[in-house]
Amino acid sequence: MATLGIEEEYLLLHPESGLPVFNAADVQALLETGGSVKEEDIQRELLSCQIETATPVCSTLTEAEESLLNFRRQLSAAARKSGVRASGSATAPRIEDSYPELTDKQRYYQLKSSAPGIVGDQFVNGLHVHVSIPDKETGVQALNRIRPWLPIITALSTNSPFWLDRDSGFASWRTVHYRRWPVQGCPPVFTDAAEYERRIQRLVDTGVIIDRGVLTWVARLSDHYPTLEVRTADSQLEAQDSVLIGGLVRGLVSTAVRDALEGTPFPDPDAELLDAAQWQAARQGLTGAVVNPLTGTLVPAREQMNRLLEHVGDALDDAGDTHWILAGLTTVWERGTGAVRQRQAMERSGMTGLVDLYTETLIAER
């Protein structure tokens, strides 16, 4: 059975205004002195109003959920002690006009120099799922096979409707924001691992991107671990929703690895259809029609999700994840994605209600 790991990013916000607060160094210090969070469990992101964590390598979804909940509890306490609130929203609902404070790393200053307008708006958080693969060659073949299903994962994850103090009209503004980077969207098809490396190196050699880390494809092979990394999802309000996405992604990658090892042919949708499917998923989430890249038609989101469940059913059964996934999806269908819940909170109580939602859901348990 494939293992998985989940990376989550969080924003630090003012408890009343909802504006980002650039005190990640203070919150990190409190986390490290608390005793229950290890230094290696904390990473600093591009902006100094962001903090990131990653689970250890997990065999079960329960392990992943426990790891995320433990970190979220400690993060929430440290943030409160520092006078801010931690949020699992994938965008900051409002930002100030001044240029944001960067985390003090040379690479981040290089990013600012290469794309100052994009970096200045990078108040966005993603959820990255790593799934183990047998080897790089199999990983490339699995990457080829998961492409048609990435948009429905995007739709499920939508959790960033607000931007610049207004409703963006998209369920995932983060997805739209990332389209501004030079290498984005669904990855192309690669013949083999050698071509994968050659094409990436050619991109780096152009100098347009500063390094391989700026390959913002929504899925890629990890440069640091023997994993396939799916990066299409928004950060989630609740840990259980992060793990739901993690379990579906593991099922998807495991199915793709099986098909690759068996030499099963794979569909190759037109690039523009995949691009349109990602955009439509970001706009609608699960509330309307999405693009089925295999047919080029609009279909109800639930219908496309059911197709994904059928596609990955054997892998979910093999991992013992089927009940977990079906229960999690039932909850999402009943209460809506994070984007739906954020809009409801804003309509009820404005910015105060939205920040309260962020605070309550960060440490919510099933």
ZIPE-V240830 format. One record per residue. N is the residue number from 0. SS is DSSP state (h for helix, s for strand, l for the rest). OMEGA is omega as a letter, one per 40 degrees, with the letter a starting at -180 (none if undefined). NEAR is the number of other C-alpha atoms within 10 Angstrom. Layout:
n	ss	omega	near
N	SS	OMEGA	NEAR
N	SS	OMEGA	NEAR
This chain:
n	ss	omega	near
0	l	i	12
1	l	i	19
2	l	i	18
3	s	i	25
4	s	a	24
5	s	i	25
6	s	i	20
7	s	i	23
8	s	a	24
9	s	i	30
10	s	i	30
11	s	a	28
12	s	i	27
13	s	a	15
14	l	a	20
15	l	a	14
16	l	a	13
17	l	i	23
18	s	i	21
19	s	i	25
20	l	a	22
21	l	a	21
22	l	i	21
23	h	i	22
24	h	i	15
25	h	a	13
26	h	i	26
27	h	i	20
28	h	i	12
29	h	i	19
30	h	a	23
31	h	a	17
32	h	a	12
33	h	i	13
34	l	a	10
35	l	i	11
36	l	a	17
37	l	a	12
38	h	a	13
39	h	i	9
40	h	a	15
41	l	i	17
42	s	i	15
43	s	a	19
44	l	a	21
45	l	a	22
46	s	a	25
47	l	i	20
48	l	a	25
49	s	i	28
50	s	a	24
51	s	i	17
52	s	i	21
53	s	i	21
54	l	i	19
55	l	i	16
56	l	a	15
57	s	i	17
58	l	a	14
59	l	i	18
60	h	i	22
61	h	i	14
62	h	a	15
63	h	a	24
64	h	i	22
65	h	i	16
66	h	a	19
67	h	a	25
68	h	i	18
69	h	i	14
70	h	a	21
71	h	i	24
72	h	a	14
73	h	i	20
74	h	a	27
75	h	a	22
76	h	a	19
77	h	i	23
78	h	i	23
79	h	i	16
80	h	i	13
81	l	i	14
82	l	a	15
83	s	i	25
84	s	i	27
85	s	a	28
86	s	i	32
87	l	i	30
88	l	a	32
89	l	i	31
90	s	i	28
91	l	a	27
92	l	i	26
93	s	i	18
94	l	i	20
95	l	a	9
96	l	a	8
97	l	a	7
98	l	a	12
99	l	i	20
100	l	i	14
101	s	i	19
102	l	a	20
103	l	i	13
104	l	a	11
105	h	a	9
106	h	a	13
107	h	i	16
108	h	i	16
109	h	i	12
110	h	i	17
111	h	i	16
112	h	a	11
113	h	a	15
114	l	a	16
115	h	a	14
116	h	i	12
117	h	a	15
118	h	a	20
119	l	i	16
120	l	a	16
121	l	i	17
122	l	a	24
123	s	a	25
124	l	i	27
125	s	i	24
126	s	a	24
127	s	a	24
128	s	i	28
129	s	i	27
130	s	a	28
131	s	i	22
132	l	a	22
133	l	a	12
134	l	a	12
135	h	a	18
136	h	i	16
137	h	i	20
138	h	i	27
139	h	i	24
140	h	i	22
141	h	i	25
142	h	i	25
143	h	a	24
144	h	a	23
145	h	a	22
146	h	a	23
147	h	a	23
148	h	a	22
149	h	i	25
150	h	a	30
151	h	i	27
152	h	i	24
153	h	a	27
154	h	i	30
155	h	a	30
156	h	a	32
157	l	a	32
158	l	a	33
159	s	a	31
160	l	a	27
161	s	a	25
162	s	i	19
163	l	i	14
164	l	i	13
165	s	i	10
166	s	a	15
167	l	a	15
168	l	i	13
169	l	i	23
170	l	i	32
171	s	i	30
172	h	i	25
173	h	a	29
174	h	i	27
175	h	i	15
176	h	a	15
177	h	i	18
178	l	i	15
179	l	i	13
180	l	a	16
181	l	a	15
182	l	a	17
183	s	i	17
184	s	i	25
185	l	i	25
186	l	i	19
187	l	i	14
188	l	i	17
189	l	i	15
190	l	a	12
191	l	a	15
192	h	i	16
193	h	i	12
194	h	i	13
195	h	a	18
196	h	a	11
197	h	a	10
198	h	i	12
199	h	a	13
200	h	i	13
201	h	i	10
202	h	i	17
203	h	a	16
204	h	i	12
205	h	a	9
206	l	i	10
207	l	i	13
208	l	a	18
209	l	i	16
210	l	a	15
211	h	i	12
212	h	a	10
213	h	i	15
214	l	a	20
215	s	i	20
216	s	a	20
217	l	i	23
218	s	a	24
219	s	i	21
220	s	i	21
221	l	i	17
222	l	a	11
223	l	a	6
224	l	i	12
225	l	a	16
226	s	i	24
227	s	a	27
228	s	i	26
229	s	a	26
230	s	a	20
231	s	a	27
232	s	i	30
233	s	i	33
234	l	a	30
235	l	i	31
236	l	a	28
237	l	i	24
238	h	a	25
239	h	i	23
240	h	i	22
241	h	a	24
242	h	i	26
243	h	i	23
244	h	i	24
245	h	i	28
246	h	i	24
247	h	i	22
248	h	i	25
249	h	i	28
250	h	a	27
251	h	a	25
252	h	i	28
253	h	i	26
254	h	a	20
255	h	i	25
256	h	i	24
257	h	a	14
258	h	i	17
259	h	a	21
260	h	i	12
261	h	i	9
262	l	i	10
263	l	i	10
264	l	a	9
265	l	i	16
266	l	i	12
267	l	a	15
268	l	i	16
269	l	a	13
270	h	a	16
271	h	i	11
272	h	i	18
273	h	i	25
274	h	i	18
275	h	i	18
276	h	i	27
277	h	a	28
278	h	i	24
279	h	i	23
280	h	i	30
281	h	a	31
282	h	a	24
283	h	a	20
284	l	i	29
285	l	a	28
286	l	a	18
287	l	a	15
288	s	i	19
289	s	i	29
290	s	i	25
291	s	a	24
292	l	a	25
293	l	a	14
294	l	a	10
295	l	a	14
296	s	i	12
297	s	i	15
298	s	i	14
299	s	a	14
300	h	a	22
301	h	i	17
302	h	i	13
303	h	i	20
304	h	i	19
305	h	i	11
306	h	i	15
307	h	a	19
308	h	i	19
309	h	a	11
310	h	a	16
311	h	a	21
312	h	a	17
313	h	a	15
314	h	i	23
315	h	i	23
316	h	a	12
317	h	a	12
318	h	a	18
319	l	a	14
320	l	a	20
321	h	a	20
322	h	i	11
323	h	a	16
324	h	a	21
325	h	i	13
326	h	i	11
327	h	i	17
328	h	i	18
329	h	i	11
330	h	a	13
331	h	i	18
332	h	a	13
333	h	a	8
334	h	i	10
335	l	i	19
336	l	i	24
337	h	i	28
338	h	i	28
339	h	a	19
340	h	i	17
341	h	i	27
342	h	i	18
343	h	a	16
344	h	i	19
345	h	i	17
346	h	a	12
347	h	a	12
348	h	i	12
349	h	a	13
350	h	i	21
351	h	i	15
352	h	i	17
353	h	i	23
354	h	i	26
355	h	i	18
356	h	i	20
357	h	a	24
358	h	a	19
359	h	a	14
360	h	a	16
361	h	a	25
362	l	i	21
363	l	i	14
364	l	i	11
365	l	none	6
